[in-house]
Amino acid sequence: MMKNSQLYKGSLNTIIMKLLEENGKMYGYEITQKVKAITQGELNITEGALYPALHKLEADGFLDVEIEKVDNRMRKYYKLTESGEKETVNRLSELEDFIRNMQSLVNPKLEF
């Protein structure tokens, strides 16, 4: 990740779930590249952070895995389950509240 990766660590699962909500199904490397592109290189998710998060989300029943053959290689795609879709809505709402609260603390003059 980046210099202040601790700030992002708690949001990693939510970031992954949001991307899957928007894109349907994605494979691991695709997720890292999408995050890098969206954040213009500011946020770089390492495999060491990504795959444990994906496995945890899968174990919690929020992700399904599909394996497809692409160019003679097996590629693992992740997509949200129905409960994963519901959980994404909840987590995004919590994250928005968190961002709003942090904004109020960091810059009290700004009102949303």
C-alpha positions as CSV (number, residue, x, y, z in Angstrom):
1,M,0.0,0.0,0.0
2,M,1.2,3.5,0.6
3,K,2.9,5.6,3.2
4,N,-0.2,6.0,5.4
5,S,-1.6,2.6,4.6
6,Q,-3.0,2.2,8.1
7,L,-5.7,4.6,7.2
8,Y,-6.7,2.5,4.3
9,K,-6.4,-0.9,5.9
10,G,-9.7,-0.7,7.7
11,S,-11.5,0.3,4.4
12,L,-9.9,-2.3,2.2
13,N,-12.8,-4.8,2.3
14,T,-15.3,-2.0,1.6
15,I,-13.2,-0.8,-1.4
16,I,-13.1,-4.3,-2.8
17,M,-16.8,-4.7,-2.3
18,K,-17.6,-1.4,-3.9
19,L,-15.5,-2.2,-7.0
20,L,-17.3,-5.6,-7.3
21,E,-20.6,-3.9,-7.0
22,E,-19.7,-1.6,-9.9
23,N,-18.0,-4.1,-12.1
24,G,-19.8,-7.4,-11.5
25,K,-16.9,-9.8,-11.3
26,M,-13.2,-9.1,-11.2
27,Y,-10.0,-11.0,-10.7
28,G,-7.3,-10.0,-8.1
29,Y,-4.8,-8.2,-10.3
30,E,-7.7,-6.4,-12.0
31,I,-8.8,-5.1,-8.6
32,T,-5.3,-3.8,-7.8
33,Q,-5.0,-2.0,-11.2
34,K,-8.5,-0.5,-10.9
35,V,-7.7,1.0,-7.5
36,K,-4.4,2.3,-8.7
37,A,-6.1,3.9,-11.8
38,I,-9.0,5.5,-9.8
39,T,-6.6,6.9,-7.2
40,Q,-4.1,8.0,-9.8
41,G,-1.4,5.8,-8.3
42,E,-1.9,7.1,-4.8
43,L,-3.3,3.8,-3.4
44,N,-1.4,0.7,-4.3
45,I,-2.9,-2.5,-2.9
46,T,-0.3,-5.3,-2.5
47,E,-1.1,-8.9,-3.1
48,G,-0.2,-9.5,0.5
49,A,-3.1,-7.3,1.5
50,L,-5.6,-8.1,-1.2
51,Y,-5.7,-11.9,-1.2
52,P,-6.3,-12.3,2.6
53,A,-9.1,-9.7,2.3
54,L,-10.7,-11.6,-0.6
55,H,-10.4,-14.9,1.3
56,K,-12.0,-13.4,4.4
57,L,-14.8,-11.9,2.4
58,E,-15.4,-15.3,0.7
59,A,-15.3,-17.1,4.1
60,D,-17.8,-14.6,5.5
61,G,-20.2,-15.5,2.6
62,F,-19.9,-12.1,0.9
63,L,-18.1,-13.3,-2.2
64,D,-18.5,-16.1,-4.7
65,V,-15.6,-17.4,-6.7
66,E,-15.7,-18.5,-10.4
67,I,-12.8,-20.1,-12.1
68,E,-12.5,-19.5,-15.9
69,K,-9.9,-20.5,-18.4
70,V,-8.3,-17.4,-20.0
71,D,-5.5,-17.9,-22.5
72,N,-4.8,-21.4,-21.3
73,R,-4.6,-20.2,-17.7
74,M,-7.1,-20.6,-14.9
75,R,-8.3,-17.2,-13.6
76,K,-10.2,-16.8,-10.4
77,Y,-13.0,-14.2,-10.5
78,Y,-14.7,-12.8,-7.5
79,K,-18.2,-11.5,-7.3
80,L,-20.6,-10.4,-4.6
81,T,-23.2,-12.8,-3.2
82,E,-26.7,-11.5,-2.4
83,S,-25.6,-11.0,1.3
84,G,-22.4,-9.4,0.0
85,E,-24.5,-6.8,-2.0
86,K,-26.5,-6.0,1.2
87,E,-23.3,-5.8,3.3
88,T,-21.8,-3.4,0.7
89,V,-24.6,-1.0,1.1
90,N,-24.2,-1.1,4.9
91,R,-20.4,-0.7,4.8
92,L,-20.6,2.2,2.3
93,S,-23.1,4.0,4.5
94,E,-20.8,3.5,7.5
95,L,-17.8,4.7,5.5
96,E,-19.6,7.8,4.3
97,D,-20.5,8.6,7.9
98,F,-16.9,8.1,9.0
99,I,-15.7,10.4,6.2
100,R,-18.2,13.1,7.1
101,N,-17.2,12.9,10.8
102,M,-13.5,13.1,9.9
103,Q,-14.2,16.0,7.7
104,S,-16.0,17.8,10.5
105,L,-13.1,17.2,12.8
106,V,-10.3,18.0,10.4
107,N,-12.0,21.0,8.8
108,P,-14.9,22.2,11.0
109,K,-15.6,25.2,8.8
110,L,-16.8,23.0,5.9
111,E,-20.4,22.0,6.0
112,F,-21.9,19.3,3.7
